[in-house]
Amino acid sequence: MKRYFKSLLIICLIIFASVLVSCKEETPLDTLEVHYLDVGQADAALVLCGDKTMLIDGGNVDDSNLIYSYLKSHSVDFIDYMIATHPHEDHIGGLSGALRYADVGTVYSPVAEHYAEVFRIFAEQVDEKGVELTVAEVGDSFSLGDASVEIIGVNSAEGENNSSIVLRITHGDVSFMFTADAERDAETVLLDSGARLKSTVLKVGHHGSSDSTTYRFLKEVNPDYAVISVGDDNPYGHPHSETLSRLRDANVTVYRTDEQGDIICRSNGESVEFELGKNKPVADNIIKCDYVLNRRSKVFHYPDCDGVEAMSEYNREYYVGKREDLISDGYTSCGGCKP
């Protein structure tokens, strides 16, 4: 009899443990929101998960009021983590607006001091909040609601762009990477570090400059989506055609703040969805293809070519295949996008 009750107790405990595990697995994750803000030729992103917030950069000094207003409109009066990725004005200038409106918990920076006036002002404002700058180190990590954040790169190579804090956010099966202005040398260090780089969404480095987002780096990150924070008609020609070509070759759906405005990405831990400020469609996001053909003129275009929008739907064909095969079939390349 005693043996019977002991066996029954063990069975009950096993069933109870299974129920607990099942309940835990079925508990949905808090929604993670990443707001890529349209700050022109600059960078700023607000990350929300549960009741936790993180602000990554804040655009230029002229964007201070925009950042202030955005935080206010979203009732963010406390920033748990502020990331100043590197001392350039187009990344930290507008953080003064955030520090005017909200209190802050932890502030990460790649350096404690810098000669730039904009950094000195930023450091003073942080000090006025009663917070010390935390110099980031590879391996630093923290929770953000149901998401986790890890710093995987900082001060990786020579040059201030390569001093950028690079971080990766994990939310269930979904992940986001922020590379700030990290260039080729910093990407190489990341590749050689053995860090997990695979990410669902990549914030493209250095506003889409050709010296970032190299083929090898892009292959390892292997994103489904990419966001480029860039200003309309900027003097640098960002995003460079070489970068867009690499992203296109990797079959990555690209969103750009100069075309779509504020871009909000939401994750439930299994998949992501995008909300576009200007609600302008992204051709690659509608139909995945290598080229768009004009069956009437026998000309082929890249999917994001302006000529595609002017083409009638009747003459349009979405093509997946090699350029050489199109030419052998009598097609010629567009003189504008030059595919």
Residue frames relative to the residue before (quaternion, step in Angstrom):
aa qw qx qy qz dx dy dz
M 1.0000 0.0000 0.0000 0.0000 0.00 0.00 0.00
K 0.6517 0.5172 -0.3144 0.4571 3.57 0.95 -0.92
R 0.6424 0.5213 -0.3207 0.4612 3.54 1.05 -0.85
Y 0.6211 0.5596 -0.3310 0.4376 3.58 1.08 -0.81
F 0.6893 0.4749 -0.2796 0.4702 3.58 0.86 -0.96
K 0.6185 0.5410 -0.3421 0.4559 3.58 1.07 -0.71
S 0.6588 0.5002 -0.3021 0.4738 3.56 0.98 -0.88
L 0.6411 0.5303 -0.3135 0.4578 3.56 1.03 -0.86
L 0.6386 0.5287 -0.3163 0.4610 3.58 1.03 -0.82
I 0.6488 0.5169 -0.3157 0.4607 3.57 0.95 -0.87
I 0.6501 0.5174 -0.3145 0.4592 3.58 0.98 -0.88
C 0.6513 0.5193 -0.3103 0.4580 3.57 0.99 -0.87
L 0.6481 0.5195 -0.3128 0.4607 3.56 1.00 -0.84
I 0.6414 0.5213 -0.3193 0.4636 3.57 1.02 -0.83
I 0.6564 0.5039 -0.3083 0.4691 3.58 0.96 -0.89
F 0.6472 0.5272 -0.3122 0.4536 3.59 0.97 -0.88
A 0.6580 0.5051 -0.3013 0.4702 3.56 0.97 -0.90
S 0.6440 0.5250 -0.3211 0.4545 3.58 1.00 -0.80
V 0.6365 0.5239 -0.3189 0.4676 3.57 1.03 -0.81
L 0.6459 0.5211 -0.3200 0.4570 3.58 0.97 -0.84
V 0.6596 0.5016 -0.3050 0.4694 3.56 0.95 -0.92
S 0.6492 0.5282 -0.3135 0.4486 3.57 0.97 -0.88
C 0.6545 0.5099 -0.3083 0.4654 3.57 0.97 -0.86
K 0.6461 0.5274 -0.3158 0.4523 3.53 1.01 -0.86
E 0.6698 0.5061 -0.3012 0.4521 3.58 0.99 -0.87
E 0.7054 0.4764 -0.2640 0.4537 3.57 1.06 -0.73
T 0.5134 0.6382 -0.4292 0.3807 3.60 1.23 -0.19
P 0.3474 -0.7626 0.4992 0.2205 3.63 -0.51 1.07
L 0.5013 -0.6356 0.4963 0.3136 3.55 -1.19 0.60
D 0.5586 -0.5463 0.4927 0.3832 3.55 -1.24 0.46
T 0.5232 -0.6276 0.4713 0.3320 3.58 -1.03 0.74
L 0.2268 -0.7427 0.6166 0.1294 3.55 -1.03 0.87
E 0.0795 -0.7876 0.6103 0.0310 3.57 -0.88 0.97
V 0.0858 -0.7605 0.6418 0.0485 3.54 -1.00 0.89
H 0.1297 -0.7936 0.5935 0.0341 3.57 -0.59 1.20
Y 0.1438 -0.7599 0.6312 0.0583 3.56 -0.51 1.23
L 0.2176 -0.8354 0.4943 0.1023 3.57 -0.21 1.28
D 0.4295 -0.6843 0.5316 0.2542 3.54 -1.09 0.80
V 0.1224 0.7950 -0.5758 0.1467 3.54 -0.06 1.35
G 0.6167 -0.5720 0.3448 0.4166 3.56 1.09 0.66
Q 0.7876 -0.2482 0.2232 0.5180 3.54 -1.07 -0.83
A 0.5517 0.5595 -0.3897 0.4803 3.55 0.59 1.21
D 0.3764 -0.7185 0.5396 0.2258 3.58 -1.32 -0.11
A 0.2345 0.7355 -0.6213 0.1344 3.55 -1.11 0.78
A 0.0753 0.7901 -0.6043 0.0697 3.57 -0.95 0.89
L 0.1908 -0.7582 0.6168 0.0910 3.53 -1.01 0.93
V 0.1155 -0.7985 0.5903 0.0248 3.58 -0.79 1.08
L 0.0564 -0.8042 0.5912 -0.0224 3.57 -0.80 1.10
C 0.1524 0.7696 -0.6120 0.0998 3.57 -0.96 0.86
G 0.7926 0.0067 -0.0592 0.6069 3.57 -0.50 1.17
D 0.7288 -0.3566 0.2842 0.5108 3.58 -0.76 -1.05
K 0.5500 0.6117 -0.3865 0.4172 3.59 1.26 0.38
T 0.1259 -0.8015 0.5832 0.0390 3.54 -1.13 0.72
M 0.0422 -0.7650 0.6420 0.0279 3.52 -1.22 0.62
L 0.1377 -0.7711 0.6175 0.0715 3.56 -0.98 0.87
I 0.1316 -0.7852 0.6038 0.0406 3.55 -0.73 1.13
D 0.8293 -0.1014 -0.0014 0.5495 3.57 -0.32 1.32
G 0.2159 -0.8109 0.5380 0.0798 3.55 -1.27 0.33
G 0.6013 -0.5866 0.3643 0.4020 3.57 1.19 0.42
N 0.7301 -0.4096 0.3227 0.4417 3.56 -1.32 -0.35
V 0.7032 -0.4280 0.3454 0.4506 3.57 -1.32 0.17
D 0.6610 0.5215 -0.3084 0.4428 3.58 0.99 -0.83
D 0.6434 0.5218 -0.3218 0.4584 3.59 1.25 -0.26
S 0.3678 0.7657 -0.4705 0.2388 3.60 1.27 -0.01
N 0.6876 0.4739 -0.2901 0.4674 3.58 0.87 -0.92
L 0.6083 0.5479 -0.3474 0.4573 3.58 1.09 -0.71
I 0.6677 0.4894 -0.2983 0.4750 3.59 0.91 -0.93
Y 0.6154 0.5459 -0.3330 0.4610 3.58 0.98 -0.87
S 0.7088 0.4696 -0.2622 0.4564 3.58 0.80 -1.05
Y 0.6460 0.5276 -0.3283 0.4434 3.57 0.98 -0.80
L 0.6523 0.4980 -0.3135 0.4776 3.57 0.94 -0.85
K 0.6552 0.5189 -0.3120 0.4519 3.57 0.95 -0.88
S 0.6805 0.4988 -0.2933 0.4496 3.58 0.90 -0.90
H 0.7278 0.3706 -0.2283 0.5300 3.58 1.21 -0.44
S 0.4557 -0.7307 0.4110 0.2992 3.57 1.34 0.39
V 0.3882 0.6925 -0.5047 0.3393 3.57 0.99 0.86
D 0.0730 0.8222 -0.5578 0.0862 3.57 -0.03 1.28
F 0.7335 0.2431 -0.2260 0.5931 3.56 1.31 0.25
I 0.1640 -0.7745 0.6080 0.0602 3.54 -0.82 1.10
D 0.3496 -0.7661 0.4980 0.2069 3.57 -0.43 1.17
Y 0.8001 0.0369 0.0078 0.5986 3.57 0.99 -0.87
M 0.0813 -0.7625 0.6411 0.0307 3.55 -0.92 0.98
I 0.1294 -0.7968 0.5892 0.0347 3.56 -0.80 1.09
A 0.0962 -0.7536 0.6490 0.0393 3.56 -0.62 1.16
T 0.2898 -0.8393 0.4217 0.1839 3.56 0.11 1.29
H 0.7632 -0.1955 0.1033 0.6071 3.59 1.10 -0.64
P 0.6830 -0.5987 0.2615 0.3267 3.59 -1.16 0.61
H 0.4478 0.7006 -0.4705 0.2952 3.65 1.13 0.07
E 0.6061 -0.6194 0.3694 0.3355 3.55 -1.02 0.87
D 0.6746 0.5176 -0.3147 0.4218 3.59 0.97 -0.80
H 0.6794 0.4298 -0.2939 0.5170 3.57 1.31 0.07
I 0.8201 0.2495 -0.1225 0.5002 3.61 0.89 -0.81
G 0.4580 0.7225 -0.4377 0.2771 3.60 1.23 -0.27
G 0.7480 0.4199 -0.2211 0.4639 3.58 0.90 -0.92
L 0.4555 0.6858 -0.4573 0.3363 3.60 1.24 -0.01
S 0.5224 0.6250 -0.4181 0.4022 3.58 1.21 -0.33
G 0.6198 0.5385 -0.3370 0.4607 3.60 1.09 -0.68
A 0.6417 0.5144 -0.3143 0.4743 3.57 1.03 -0.78
L 0.6968 0.4728 -0.2725 0.4655 3.56 0.95 -0.89
R 0.5986 0.5393 -0.3663 0.4654 3.60 1.21 -0.34
Y 0.7492 0.4092 -0.2247 0.4698 3.57 0.99 -0.81
A 0.8292 0.2314 -0.0660 0.5046 3.57 0.83 -1.01
D 0.4355 -0.6153 0.5759 0.3163 3.51 -1.33 0.37
V 0.2262 -0.7914 0.5600 0.0940 3.54 -1.21 0.43
G 0.4110 -0.7203 0.5106 0.2269 3.54 -1.12 0.74
T 0.8072 -0.0455 0.0994 0.5801 3.58 0.39 -1.28
V 0.1205 -0.7868 0.6033 0.0493 3.56 -0.94 0.92
Y 0.1522 -0.7938 0.5863 0.0543 3.57 -0.65 1.17
S 0.0394 0.7600 -0.6466 0.0514 3.53 -1.12 0.83
P 0.5160 -0.6405 0.4516 0.3457 3.63 -1.09 0.49
V 0.7803 0.1767 -0.0931 0.5927 3.59 1.26 -0.41
A 0.4525 -0.6739 0.5106 0.2835 3.55 -1.25 0.44
E 0.7861 0.1333 -0.0578 0.6008 3.56 1.19 -0.58
H 0.0423 0.7810 -0.6221 0.0353 3.55 -1.24 0.54
Y 0.5629 -0.6460 0.4103 0.3121 3.56 -1.13 0.71
A 0.5771 0.6240 -0.3814 0.3635 3.60 1.12 -0.55
E 0.5314 -0.6488 0.4506 0.3060 3.56 -0.96 0.92
V 0.6382 0.5403 -0.3344 0.4346 3.58 0.99 -0.82
F 0.6509 0.4955 -0.3221 0.4765 3.59 1.06 -0.67
R 0.6236 0.5419 -0.3455 0.4452 3.59 1.00 -0.79
I 0.6563 0.5004 -0.3081 0.4733 3.59 0.95 -0.88
F 0.6314 0.5369 -0.3200 0.4590 3.57 0.97 -0.88
A 0.6769 0.4953 -0.2937 0.4586 3.60 0.86 -0.98
E 0.6362 0.5263 -0.3254 0.4608 3.59 1.03 -0.76
Q 0.6632 0.5018 -0.3081 0.4620 3.59 0.98 -0.85
V 0.6166 0.5263 -0.3397 0.4769 3.57 1.07 -0.68
D 0.6517 0.5204 -0.3053 0.4596 3.56 0.98 -0.89
E 0.6358 0.5381 -0.3230 0.4493 3.58 1.04 -0.78
K 0.6400 0.5025 -0.3162 0.4878 3.59 1.24 -0.45
G 0.4991 -0.6696 0.4156 0.3603 3.57 1.29 -0.04
V 0.5736 0.5726 -0.3679 0.4559 3.56 1.23 0.54
E 0.3199 -0.7297 0.5703 0.1998 3.56 -1.07 0.75
L 0.5078 -0.6161 0.4995 0.3361 3.56 -1.11 0.67
T 0.2171 -0.7504 0.6110 0.1281 3.56 -0.96 0.89
V 0.2968 -0.7479 0.5655 0.1808 3.57 -0.62 1.11
A 0.3978 -0.7608 0.4679 0.2097 3.56 -0.51 1.23
E 0.0926 -0.7646 0.6356 0.0522 3.51 -1.22 0.65
V 0.5763 -0.5719 0.4468 0.3757 3.55 -1.14 0.63
G 0.7412 0.3627 -0.2904 0.4846 3.55 -0.84 1.01
D 0.4860 0.6311 -0.4514 0.4021 3.59 1.23 -0.23
S 0.0659 0.8035 -0.5868 0.0750 3.57 -0.93 0.88
F 0.0227 0.7860 -0.6173 0.0243 3.53 -1.23 0.48
S 0.4841 -0.6475 0.5062 0.3002 3.55 -1.30 0.37
L 0.0882 -0.7492 0.6540 0.0569 3.52 -1.22 0.63
G 0.7609 -0.2087 0.0927 0.6074 3.55 0.23 1.27
D 0.7916 -0.2286 0.2056 0.5281 3.57 -0.78 -1.06
A 0.6006 0.5287 -0.3664 0.4748 3.59 1.25 0.19
S 0.2266 -0.7451 0.6054 0.1638 3.55 -1.28 0.37
V 0.1979 -0.7813 0.5877 0.0709 3.54 -1.08 0.84
E 0.0162 -0.7947 0.6068 -0.0080 3.56 -0.94 0.91
I 0.3299 -0.7060 0.5916 0.2067 3.55 -1.02 0.87
I 0.1049 -0.8402 0.5319 0.0140 3.56 -0.49 1.20
G 0.8033 0.1061 -0.0782 0.5808 3.58 1.26 -0.12
V 0.1970 0.7538 -0.6128 0.1325 3.58 -1.10 0.73
N 0.8347 0.0263 -0.0632 0.5465 3.57 -0.96 0.91
S 0.1895 0.8616 -0.4517 0.1334 3.53 1.04 0.88
A 0.8066 0.0086 0.0335 0.5901 3.60 1.08 -0.61
E 0.6927 -0.4628 0.3391 0.4371 3.58 -1.29 0.09
G 0.6926 0.4391 -0.3546 0.4493 3.53 -1.15 0.72
E 0.5408 -0.6662 0.4103 0.3088 3.56 -0.96 0.88
N 0.5897 0.5508 -0.3830 0.4496 3.60 1.08 -0.53
N 0.7044 0.4640 -0.2554 0.4726 3.55 1.02 -0.82
S 0.5499 0.5720 -0.4134 0.4467 3.58 1.27 0.08
S 0.4021 0.7679 -0.4346 0.2446 3.56 1.32 -0.21
I 0.4271 -0.6381 0.5755 0.2814 3.52 -1.18 0.71
V 0.1069 -0.7657 0.6331 0.0376 3.55 -0.85 1.06
L 0.0223 0.8228 -0.5658 0.0486 3.58 -0.73 1.01
R 0.2254 -0.7567 0.6044 0.1060 3.50 -1.30 0.54
I 0.1937 -0.7740 0.5975 0.0798 3.56 -0.89 1.03
T 0.1234 -0.7848 0.6048 0.0552 3.57 -0.90 0.95
H 0.0318 0.7812 -0.6193 0.0717 3.56 -0.86 1.04
G 0.7835 -0.1740 0.0721 0.5921 3.56 0.06 1.28
D 0.7973 -0.2235 0.1991 0.5242 3.57 -0.73 -1.09
V 0.6235 0.5403 -0.3224 0.4641 3.59 1.32 -0.07
S 0.0154 -0.8070 0.5904 -0.0062 3.59 -1.05 0.71
F 0.1911 -0.7649 0.6104 0.0761 3.51 -1.25 0.68
M 0.1151 -0.7832 0.6055 0.0823 3.57 -1.04 0.75
F 0.1336 -0.7620 0.6316 0.0513 3.53 -1.07 0.92
T 0.1177 -0.8437 0.5235 0.0166 3.57 -0.57 1.17
A 0.3449 -0.7535 0.4934 0.2642 3.62 1.29 0.01
D 0.7468 -0.3595 0.2729 0.4884 3.62 -0.74 -1.03
A 0.2404 0.8002 -0.5189 0.1806 3.60 1.20 0.42
E 0.2309 -0.7921 0.5567 0.0966 3.54 -0.92 0.98
R 0.8298 -0.2722 0.1705 0.4564 3.54 -1.39 -0.12
D 0.6895 0.4899 -0.3022 0.4396 3.62 0.80 -0.98
A 0.6549 0.4923 -0.3128 0.4806 3.58 1.01 -0.79
E 0.6225 0.5336 -0.3403 0.4604 3.59 1.03 -0.72
T 0.6310 0.5362 -0.3284 0.4545 3.57 1.03 -0.79
V 0.6355 0.5174 -0.3254 0.4718 3.58 0.99 -0.83
L 0.6428 0.5177 -0.3180 0.4666 3.58 0.96 -0.84
L 0.6572 0.5161 -0.3093 0.4540 3.57 0.93 -0.89
D 0.7166 0.4476 -0.2464 0.4748 3.57 0.99 -0.83
S 0.5795 0.6311 -0.3629 0.3663 3.59 1.24 -0.34
G 0.4336 -0.7019 0.4609 0.3269 3.55 1.17 -0.48
A 0.4144 0.7123 -0.4700 0.3161 3.61 1.27 0.09
R 0.5135 -0.6122 0.4991 0.3352 3.56 -1.17 0.58
L 0.1184 -0.8373 0.5336 0.0137 3.57 -0.55 1.18
K 0.4911 0.6775 -0.4371 0.3297 3.62 1.13 -0.51
S 0.0914 0.8022 -0.5782 0.1177 3.57 -0.72 1.10
T 0.5146 -0.6510 0.4708 0.2996 3.55 -1.07 0.79
V 0.7943 0.1207 -0.0227 0.5950 3.56 0.97 -0.96
L 0.1407 -0.7886 0.5963 0.0524 3.58 -0.84 1.02
K 0.2497 -0.6960 0.6473 0.1849 3.56 -0.94 0.91
V 0.3862 -0.7779 0.4487 0.2107 3.55 -0.25 1.32
G 0.5006 -0.7014 0.4351 0.2611 3.56 -0.89 0.98
H 0.8824 0.0823 -0.0606 0.4594 3.51 -1.29 0.68
H 0.6591 -0.5738 0.3014 0.3814 3.56 0.90 1.06
G 0.6901 -0.4858 0.2796 0.4578 3.57 1.16 0.58
S 0.3141 0.7589 -0.5108 0.2541 3.57 1.20 0.43
S 0.5720 -0.6236 0.4200 0.3280 3.57 -1.14 0.67
D 0.6435 0.5271 -0.3401 0.4386 3.61 1.19 -0.33
S 0.6824 0.3804 -0.2862 0.5548 3.58 1.30 0.28
T 0.7763 0.3274 -0.2492 0.4775 3.56 -1.35 0.13
T 0.0828 0.8224 -0.5509 0.1154 3.56 0.76 1.08
Y 0.6784 -0.5016 0.3433 0.4127 3.57 -1.22 0.46
R 0.6778 0.4996 -0.3060 0.4444 3.58 0.86 -0.95
F 0.6578 0.5023 -0.3064 0.4703 3.57 0.96 -0.87
L 0.6610 0.5144 -0.3025 0.4549 3.56 0.91 -0.93
K 0.6229 0.5463 -0.3379 0.4465 3.58 1.04 -0.74
E 0.6978 0.4671 -0.2738 0.4690 3.59 0.96 -0.85
V 0.6550 0.4896 -0.3140 0.4824 3.59 1.00 -0.77
N 0.0388 -0.8661 0.4966 0.0417 3.55 1.13 -0.81
P 0.1513 0.8333 -0.5205 0.1087 3.63 0.77 0.96
D 0.4324 -0.6452 0.5543 0.2991 3.53 -1.29 0.38
Y 0.7898 0.1497 -0.0396 0.5935 3.56 1.14 -0.76
A 0.0921 -0.7689 0.6292 0.0657 3.53 -1.24 0.54
V 0.1675 -0.7620 0.6187 0.0918 3.55 -1.13 0.75
I 0.1259 -0.7806 0.6096 0.0566 3.55 -0.88 0.99
S 0.2028 -0.7616 0.6067 0.1040 3.57 -0.73 1.11
V 0.2296 0.7894 -0.5099 0.2533 3.55 -0.25 1.28
G 0.4344 -0.7095 0.5014 0.2377 3.55 -1.17 0.65
D 0.5549 -0.6145 0.4557 0.3269 3.54 -1.12 0.72
D 0.8513 0.0036 -0.0389 0.5232 3.60 -0.92 0.97
N 0.1922 0.8045 -0.5380 0.1625 3.60 0.93 0.87
P 0.5890 -0.6321 0.3800 0.3302 3.61 -1.10 0.64
Y 0.6385 0.5489 -0.3253 0.4304 3.61 1.23 -0.23
G 0.4421 -0.7013 0.4528 0.3282 3.56 1.25 -0.24
H 0.3815 0.7140 -0.4955 0.3148 3.59 1.20 0.48
P 0.5659 -0.2418 -0.7880 0.0201 1.54 -1.96 1.54
H 0.5091 -0.6636 0.4565 0.3033 3.57 -1.00 0.83
S 0.6063 -0.5927 0.3969 0.3515 3.55 -1.11 0.72
E 0.6046 0.5712 -0.3592 0.4234 3.59 1.08 -0.68
T 0.6642 0.4995 -0.2979 0.4696 3.56 1.00 -0.86
L 0.6507 0.5066 -0.3149 0.4699 3.57 0.93 -0.87
S 0.6326 0.5324 -0.3284 0.4567 3.58 1.06 -0.75
R 0.6535 0.5070 -0.3168 0.4643 3.59 0.97 -0.85
L 0.6507 0.5026 -0.3124 0.4758 3.57 0.99 -0.81
R 0.6397 0.5221 -0.3179 0.4660 3.56 1.02 -0.82
D 0.6523 0.5181 -0.3140 0.4555 3.59 0.94 -0.88
A 0.6987 0.4524 -0.2585 0.4902 3.57 1.14 -0.69
N 0.4261 -0.7346 0.4348 0.2995 3.59 1.34 0.14
V 0.3479 0.7364 -0.4928 0.3063 3.57 1.01 0.89
T 0.3685 -0.6994 0.5652 0.2361 3.58 -0.94 0.87
V 0.1705 -0.8274 0.5338 0.0372 3.57 -0.63 1.17
Y 0.0936 -0.7507 0.6522 0.0485 3.54 -1.08 0.89
R 0.1068 -0.8023 0.5867 0.0256 3.58 -1.04 0.83
T 0.4728 -0.6913 0.4656 0.2860 3.56 -0.88 0.93
D 0.6156 0.5415 -0.3702 0.4368 3.63 1.09 -0.49
E 0.7341 0.3878 -0.2243 0.5103 3.58 1.19 -0.46
Q 0.7980 0.2890 -0.1425 0.5092 3.59 0.99 -0.81
G 0.4595 -0.6837 0.4581 0.3341 3.63 1.22 -0.03
D 0.7824 -0.1881 0.1869 0.5635 3.59 -1.02 -0.78
I 0.1312 -0.7878 0.6005 0.0400 3.54 -0.91 0.98
I 0.0864 -0.8004 0.5929 0.0178 3.58 -0.64 1.11
C 0.0974 -0.7829 0.6139 0.0291 3.56 -0.81 1.06
R 0.1179 -0.7969 0.5913 0.0382 3.58 -0.82 1.02
S 0.1223 -0.7871 0.6035 0.0351 3.52 -1.01 0.94
N 0.2147 -0.7531 0.6048 0.1448 3.57 -1.08 0.77
G 0.6342 -0.5304 0.3121 0.4681 3.55 1.32 0.18
E 0.7370 0.3504 -0.2126 0.5375 3.57 1.29 -0.23
S 0.7941 -0.0094 0.0430 0.6061 3.57 1.09 -0.74
V 0.3258 -0.7344 0.5593 0.2041 3.56 -1.31 0.18
E 0.0912 -0.7525 0.6460 0.0901 3.52 -1.32 0.40
F 0.2944 -0.7740 0.5439 0.1358 3.55 -1.12 0.72
E 0.1320 -0.7371 0.6570 0.0870 3.51 -1.21 0.72
L 0.1980 -0.8143 0.5414 0.0684 3.56 -0.65 1.14
G 0.5161 -0.6815 0.4328 0.2862 3.55 -0.84 1.03
K 0.7691 0.3232 -0.1770 0.5222 3.58 0.98 -0.85
N 0.3426 -0.7815 0.4606 0.2444 3.54 1.36 0.00
K 0.3730 0.7049 -0.5140 0.3161 3.55 1.04 0.78
P 0.4278 -0.7302 0.4600 0.2688 3.62 -0.64 1.03
V 0.3082 -0.7080 0.6040 0.1972 3.52 -1.23 0.57
A 0.4753 -0.7204 0.4186 0.2827 3.56 -0.49 1.21
D 0.6795 0.4958 -0.3008 0.4494 3.60 0.88 -0.93
N 0.6515 0.5218 -0.3216 0.4470 3.57 1.16 -0.48
I 0.6350 0.5260 -0.3309 0.4590 3.56 1.24 -0.37
I 0.7896 -0.0466 0.0633 0.6086 3.57 0.79 -1.00
K 0.3304 -0.7435 0.5474 0.1959 3.56 -0.71 1.06
C 0.2452 0.7582 -0.5743 0.1878 3.59 -0.69 1.04
D 0.5115 -0.6307 0.4842 0.3259 3.53 -1.31 0.27
Y 0.7979 0.0073 0.0363 0.6017 3.56 1.01 -0.86
V 0.2737 -0.7026 0.6210 0.2141 3.55 -1.33 0.34
L 0.2244 -0.8045 0.5427 0.0885 3.56 -0.74 1.11
N 0.2475 -0.6925 0.6517 0.1856 3.51 -1.26 0.62
R 0.3049 -0.8046 0.4813 0.1674 3.55 -0.20 1.29
R 0.6378 0.5374 -0.3292 0.4428 3.58 1.16 -0.54
S 0.7766 0.3310 -0.1741 0.5070 3.58 0.83 -1.00
K 0.3258 -0.7647 0.4847 0.2724 3.58 1.31 -0.29
V 0.4629 0.6215 -0.4758 0.4160 3.58 1.00 0.96
F 0.1688 -0.7829 0.5871 0.1184 3.60 -1.02 0.78
H 0.1967 -0.7925 0.5764 0.0328 3.54 -1.13 0.90
Y 0.5161 -0.5346 0.5357 0.4011 3.52 -1.36 0.15
P 0.6268 -0.5852 0.3516 0.3756 3.64 -1.03 0.66
D 0.7344 0.4104 -0.2471 0.4808 3.62 1.07 -0.65
C 0.3808 0.7325 -0.4813 0.2944 3.61 1.24 0.28
D 0.5545 -0.6173 0.4456 0.3359 3.59 -1.05 0.77
G 0.6051 0.5914 -0.3485 0.4032 3.57 1.13 -0.64
V 0.5818 0.5891 -0.3714 0.4201 3.58 1.18 -0.51
E 0.6505 0.5267 -0.3160 0.4467 3.57 0.99 -0.86
A 0.6913 0.4743 -0.2759 0.4701 3.60 1.09 -0.72
M 0.5720 0.6191 -0.3627 0.3975 3.57 1.27 -0.33
S 0.4549 -0.6669 0.5045 0.3062 3.61 -0.97 0.76
E 0.5823 -0.6025 0.4159 0.3534 3.56 -1.10 0.70
Y 0.5959 0.5897 -0.3544 0.4143 3.57 1.13 -0.66
N 0.7368 0.4127 -0.2232 0.4868 3.58 1.01 -0.87
R 0.6040 0.6171 -0.3335 0.3783 3.58 1.26 -0.34
E 0.0153 0.7765 -0.6298 0.0166 3.55 -1.07 0.85
Y 0.2988 -0.7558 0.5601 0.1604 3.57 -0.91 0.97
Y 0.1070 -0.8454 0.5226 -0.0270 3.53 -0.53 1.26
V 0.0984 -0.7503 0.6516 0.0520 3.55 -1.05 0.92
G 0.5125 0.6254 -0.4518 0.3770 3.56 -0.54 1.15
K 0.6926 -0.4992 0.3505 0.3850 3.53 -1.33 -0.19
R 0.5925 -0.5850 0.4365 0.3409 3.53 -1.17 0.72
E 0.6422 0.5556 -0.3203 0.4200 3.57 0.97 -0.94
D 0.6458 0.5287 -0.3241 0.4454 3.59 1.03 -0.77
L 0.6269 0.5316 -0.3352 0.4605 3.57 1.08 -0.73
I 0.6585 0.5115 -0.3095 0.4571 3.56 0.92 -0.91
S 0.6605 0.5028 -0.3103 0.4634 3.58 0.99 -0.82
D 0.6671 0.4783 -0.2918 0.4911 3.58 1.25 -0.46
G 0.6540 -0.5638 0.3028 0.4035 3.58 1.26 0.22
Y 0.5194 0.6273 -0.4272 0.3926 3.58 1.25 0.15
T 0.2105 -0.7477 0.6146 0.1373 3.57 -1.26 0.55
S 0.5258 -0.6596 0.4409 0.3068 3.56 -1.13 0.64
C 0.5790 -0.5888 0.4445 0.3470 3.56 -1.18 0.68
G 0.4435 -0.7092 0.4870 0.2514 3.57 -0.97 0.86
G 0.6297 0.5452 -0.3354 0.4401 3.59 1.25 -0.31
C 0.8010 0.2663 -0.1463 0.5158 3.60 0.58 -1.14
K 0.2376 -0.8314 0.4756 0.1616 3.60 1.34 -0.27
P 0.0692 0.8299 -0.5496 0.0669 3.62 0.58 1.09
